[in-house]
């Protein structure tokens, strides 16, 4: 974010010696003392910052479904698909190509049925019976689109706003803009699937050209969720504290106040030291009640993994973590939502892994009074085409698909905009990822045009030249 104050020029030890040699030792000493005062008051780059605008959301849990769930089989029913199943896409739709199909395969009806749920009467597929019970808190937006049929570029667009690498992720922008409310845990936590990361890899949570302190911290499964956190043998807390204090004093002697890389490094050392005491408690699920563990599905093999990550996400935001990014899918194709063939087997498996844990997360946050301040987002890089692939699968569809929001100032129990009768393209209002990001920032109380970083002479923003807030999402 922009800074309006003016900083004195950096003074190095070399400057002091040169001035002393020229007979200005007194002036040099006065400047050095002033530098000591500046160092003592150096700003923590992860310190909590003020919102630009009123916003209910204080933190975000972004649940990312790797590979592209089929919107027309989950949250966007298309009766016309059943009516025209087996026929070719009408010529009026024009030429449509996926990554692996050319648009001339027959239309494929959904193998699942839809029922209406909640006071709002929202239609949800039988694939998600538990999430269906939460629809009054959910806002479905059915007309998002991305600009690539290939996984990695589309993932980058969802995470960073661009289809190329090198740009900061949404979580990095949020922590840059708002800082953290936790002094003892990372501001931005990422939980990939144990089988592997998404195809886009670490750029999906990287800081890009922002200072490194704003990149996501990986939280892995198992007994050692954060690597390199445990001190070496024989290193006592007292020795560590003395070492950090010495490093701080040495850095303060020769570091400009606006040296963000050094500030990030110092902050990371200090945070790692505090995390040694606090992170083990934050990830210790044995402190949760048996009822809560069962609610998230930790007692069942098919839900235990994703349920663990959802429960950890709740514990993270409960302790002041600003942005939590958790993935369903990653690694081998068999562990992703990428149903190019055997749509039934793929989606029943992946929905079976996630349905109960996601519903538990929404219910648990609401019961604890955290849903009002926690924005929960569900989405992916694209949906699936209404035409078949391999006879029983679907190819990638970036032209129109569903993402949903809950909590954090969202008006639940509604559907915003739509796709055409076959679910191929968004019609009416179509929403780009710039609009997606602008809406999330607004819910967090940030103005997309005031959240910028000077890079290569340009005021860079998450939404680039601007997105449109989807006002209907806001309560």
DANOR-V489667 format. One line per field, one symbol per residue. ss: DSSP state (H for helix, E for strand, L for the rest). phi: phi as a letter, one per 40 degrees, with the letter a starting at -180 (. if undefined). psi: psi as a letter, one per 40 degrees, with the letter a starting at -180 (. if undefined). Layout:
ss=???
phi=???
psi=???
This chain:
ss=LLLLLLLLLLLLHHHHHHHHHLLLHHHHHHHHHHHHHHHHLLLLLLLLLLLLLLLLLLEEEEEEELLLLLHHHLLLLLHHHHHLLLLLLLHHHLLLLLLLLLLLLLELLLLLLEEEELLLLEEEEHHHLLHHHHHHHEEEEEEELLLLLLHHHHHHHHHHLLLLLLLLLHHHHHHHHHLLLLLLLLLEEEELELLELLLLHHHHLLLLLLLHHHLLEELLLLLLLLLLLLLLLLLLHHHHHHHHHHHHHHHHHLLLLLLHHHHHHHHHHHHHHHHHHHHHHHLLHHHLLHHHHHHLLLLLHHHHHHHHHHHHHHHHHHLLLLEEEEEELLLLHHHLLLLLLLHHHHHHHHHHHHHHHHHHHHHHHHHLLLHHHEEEEEELLLEELLELELLLELLEELLLEEEEEELLLELLLEEELEELLLLLLEELLLELHHHHHHHHHHHLLLLLLLLEEEELLEEEELLLLLLLLLHHHEL
phi=.cbccbbcccbbccccccccccgbdccccccccccdccccbdcccbccbcccbcaccbabbbcbcchhccccbbbbcbdccccbdgccdddccgcbbccbbbgbcccbcccbbbbcbgccgccbcccbcccdcbccbbbcbcbcabbaccdddccccccbgbcbcgbccdcccccccbgbcbcbbccbbbbccdciccdcgcdcbccfccddccccbcbccgcbcbcgccccdgccdcccccccccdccccccabccccccccccccccccccccdcbcdccbcccccccccccdcgccbdcbcccccccccccccccbgccbbbbbbhigddcbbccccafdccccccccccbdcccccccccdcccgcccbbcbbbaacabbccccbfgbbbccbccaabbbbagfgcccgabbfabccbgcbcbgcbbccccdccccccccgbcdcbbaacbfgbccbdcfchbbccdcccc
psi=iiheihiiiihidddddddddeefddddddddddddddddehhheeihiiidihhdhdihhhhhhhdgihdeecegigdddddeheiihideeahhhadeieeeiiihiheiiiiiiidefhhiiedgddddeedeeihhhefiiieiehdddddddddeeieiieiiiddddddddeaieheeiidhhhgiideiiideadeeeiebeiideeiihhhiiaegdhifdhiihehidddddddddddddddddfhidegdddddddddddddddddddddddegeeeiiddddddefeehdeedddddddddddddddeehdhhhihhiibidefieggdifdddddddddddddddddddddddddeeeddehhhhhaadiaiieiihedeaiiigedhihiiiiafeihifihhaiiieefdiiibhihidddddddddddefhhdeegihhhfehgiidebehihhgdddh.
